[in-house]
Amino acid sequence: DNGDDYGDPNQPLVYVSLTADNDTIAPGETTKIIAVATGYRLTYTWSKSAGIITGTGSQVSYTVPPCDIGRNRITCKVTDGKNVSESKDIYIVGE
């Protein structure tokens, strides 16, 4: 029975946390950012004030180029299959 592949449509969206391995990195360094959420058919939309995000889904890598040192905001919006969404921000300092 593979009818449960996508979970329960009645499961609420719960956005638990948005964390980074390191919140201060040197220019050119990369840190992992992980969004933890539960719910139905979740999709993750990443955006940032500066820097480079690579990857998709609940875990991405973030790199600060030398031109973007300072305090950079990364936002991850989680949307479930019923179009309910919630966003969290995290700040990574490049120095």
RANOR-V890756 format. One record per pair of residues at least 12 apart in sequence whose C-alpha atoms are under 7 Angstrom apart, sorted by sequence separation. I is the first residue (numbers start at 1). GAP is how many residues later the second one is. D is the distance in Angstrom with one decimal. If there is no record, write none. Layout:
i: {I/I}
gap: {GAP/GAP}
d: {D/D}
This chain:
i: {20/21/51/52/75/76/20/44/51/75/76/19/20/43/44/51/75/19/74/75/18/19/73/74/18/51/73/74/17/18/50/73/17/72/73/16/71/72/15/16/71/72/15/36/50/71/14/15/35/49/70/71/14/34/35/49/69/70/13/14/34/48/49/69/70/13/33/34/48/69/12/33/47/48/11/32/33/47/11/32/33/46/47/31/32/46/64/9/30/31/45/46/8/30/31/44/45/7/30/44/45/6/29/30/44/6/28/29/43/44/28/42/43/27/28/42/43/27/28/42/27/41/42/40/41/39/40/27/13/27/23/24/25/26/27/23/24/25/26/18/23/24/25/18}
gap: {12/12/12/12/12/12/13/13/13/13/13/14/14/14/14/14/14/15/15/15/16/16/16/16/17/17/17/17/18/18/18/18/19/19/19/20/20/20/21/21/21/21/22/22/22/22/23/23/23/23/23/23/24/24/24/24/24/24/25/25/25/25/25/25/25/26/26/26/26/26/27/27/27/27/28/28/28/28/29/29/29/29/29/30/30/30/30/31/31/31/31/31/32/32/32/32/32/33/33/33/33/34/34/34/34/35/35/35/35/35/36/36/36/37/37/37/37/38/38/38/39/39/39/40/40/41/41/42/67/67/68/68/68/68/68/69/69/69/69/70/70/70/70/72}
d: {5.6/6.5/5.8/6.5/6.7/5.7/4.3/5.4/4.8/5.7/6.6/5.7/6.3/6.9/6.2/6.1/4.4/5.5/5.6/6.5/5.8/6.6/6.5/5.3/4.5/6.1/5.8/6.2/5.9/6.4/6.2/4.6/5.2/5.5/6.5/5.3/6.4/5.3/6.3/5.2/5.9/6.0/4.3/6.9/5.8/4.4/5.5/6.6/5.1/5.8/5.3/6.5/5.2/5.9/6.3/5.3/6.9/5.1/5.9/6.3/4.5/5.6/6.5/4.4/6.3/4.4/5.7/6.6/4.3/5.6/5.5/5.4/5.9/6.0/5.4/5.9/6.0/5.2/6.0/4.5/7.0/5.7/6.5/5.7/6.2/4.6/5.9/5.6/6.3/5.4/5.6/6.4/6.1/5.3/6.6/6.5/5.0/5.6/4.3/5.8/6.4/6.4/5.7/7.0/4.7/5.7/6.1/6.4/5.7/6.6/5.5/6.5/5.3/5.2/5.1/5.6/6.3/5.2/6.4/4.4/4.8/5.4/6.4/5.4/4.9/6.4/5.6/6.6/6.5/5.8/6.8/5.7/6.3/5.4/6.3/4.7/4.6/5.1/5.1/6.6/6.1/5.8/6.3/6.8}
